[in-house]
């Protein structure tokens, strides 16, 4: 799977942009991620935890989540 990252300004209608991209041939899904929102960072962290949990790599998992929480609280 390949990804396309699009940076937008504050004025863009994200729902309209999402619908337009979904109309393109070969596009399966579109996800809007707000990098200013800590929930988006947590979502990314939890997405990669499945493999860490399978391997029993709990220390890295906890460190990754702790880093995200402390990084966003320092803003």
N, C-alpha and C positions, 0 to 999 in steps of 0.2 A: 504494500500500500504506500502511496506517496501523498505528501501533504503540501498544501499551499498556504502560506502565511500572508495575510493582508493587513497592513497597518492603516487605520482610518483616523480621521479627525473627529472632533466632538460632535460635529453637525450631521454626520451621516446617519441615514435611517437604516439601522442594522437589519431589521426585519425585511425590508425591501431588498437590501443587498443579498441577504441569505436566500430569499426566494429567487432572485435573478440567477445566482450561482447554481442553485438546485436545478434550474432549467437546462444547464449545459449537459451535453452528452457525456456520459461516463462518470458524472458526479453522483456518488451514492448518498453522502450526507454532508451537512455543513454544521459546524459547531462554533458558537460565538464564545470566545474566552476573553474575559476582562482581566488583564494583567494587573490592574490596580486593585482588584478584588481578591482578598486572601483566599476566598473559597475556591477560586480558579486554581491557585497554586496548590491547595490541598487536594483538589480533584486530580491534578497531574501526579502528585505524590502517591495518592492511593491507587492510581492506575498502574504504577510500576510495582506496587507492593505484592501483587499476586505472585510474581516470580520470586521475590525475596522471601515470601512466606513459604513457598514450596521448597526453597533451598534451606530454610531454617535460619536465614540471615536477619534475625530480629534486631540486632544491634544497629545495623545500617538503617533499617526501617525506622527505628525510634529516632536516630540521629537526623535523618532526612526530615521527618515531621517536625522535630524540635527546631531545626534550622529555619524551616519555613515560618513557623509560628513566631520565633524571636526576630527574624528579619522583618516581617510585616508589622510587628509591634513597635519597631524602632523608627518607623516613618513619622 
